Amino acid sequence: MFGGRAEAFFEDPVFAPSVTIDAVCNDQTGEVEWTATADNSGSNVAATVVISIDGVDESPTTVNEDATETYNGTTTTGVTVTITMTNTDFPNDTATDSASFTESCEAFNPVVTVDVVCSLATGDVTWTASANNGTSTVAGSVVITVGDTAQDAVEVAAGSSDDSFSGDTSADVTVTITMSNTDFPDDSATASDIHEGDCIPVFEPTVTVDVTCTESNGTVNWVATVANSTSTVDGTIVVSGTDDVAIENSTVGAYGSWNNSGGTEVGETITVTASAEGFDDVSASDLYEGTCDPPATTTTTTTTTTTTTTVAPPETFPATGVDETRTLESLNTAMLSIGFGALVGGVALFARRRIEGGQK
């Protein structure tokens, strides 16, 4: 009975490994990609797996019983990759498989660009082109055609990603760049561009200047403006006075504007000129004629009259040996007596007339 239980509990070891491997070319990268599988699902013991690339073993790995593992990597054309699955207890049950890609495995992934531009500042039409062969494993041949004229071919090495080209052309002319490889006729890259219409610089500034008198302080001033908003080129500005003597030199940018002001004199002509190479000058002038004097100043004077009254001192008697003070006192007494007598007489006369009037 014990023997039966042990026999049921312990199974006989089984090692039935199975391996596969495949190698293919990735035409986008130019690399040979391999994939290997170690299938130990039919075993109840572990297995040791070794991958060998061109005869060089990699570190061994273990695949448990009832398990399957997948391995992958990259190599190059003609290199053999081998997978081996073993168990030391089963030396006769080793599983092995090999694969290699013997054909050419290359990639050609060209990328090209071209840009044709017009410079309205100079009137030149130019082109720039680029060729990127950075992810290719083969060289590419670049040909640039300007109009109907093809330039000599230029080779761009495999892995190169910064090749650039440039040149001059004209408006309404197509520029084309093509990168190709005869072994990859279906993988050529082409790009084209063109500038249609005229490419002519424009210089059409509007110039104004105004000279005025400020009567409050009697000064003559000028104000000037150059509007260059419709121009595609920069301009040079000169402000000049009498006899074309330069007062100021400045510049105005394409699509921009400029303004300034300053002082001058009565009768002096102020001229503002905007110019650009290859274009006619544009000017404006102004002056202030007449007088420019500040208002006259009025002065008000106030006169004050002072009147002085002089009181004469009383007369003095000549020195006769008479006491002046006593004499004046006597005179005052006499005057008082006379006045009192006159007053009494007046009262008596008034009373008499009233009596006489009553008798009538």
PyMOL commands that set and color helices and strands:
alter all, ss='L'
color gray80, all
select helices_A, chain A and resi 2-9+91-93+242-244+324-359
alter helices_A, ss='H'
color red, helices_A
select strands_A, chain A and resi 18-26+31-39+47-53+56-57+61-63+68-75+80-86+95-100+111-119+124-132+140-146+149-150+154-156+163-169+174-180+189-194+206-214+219-227+235-240+246-252+257-264+270-275+282-286
alter strands_A, ss='S'
color yellow, strands_A
deselect
rebuild
show_as cartoon
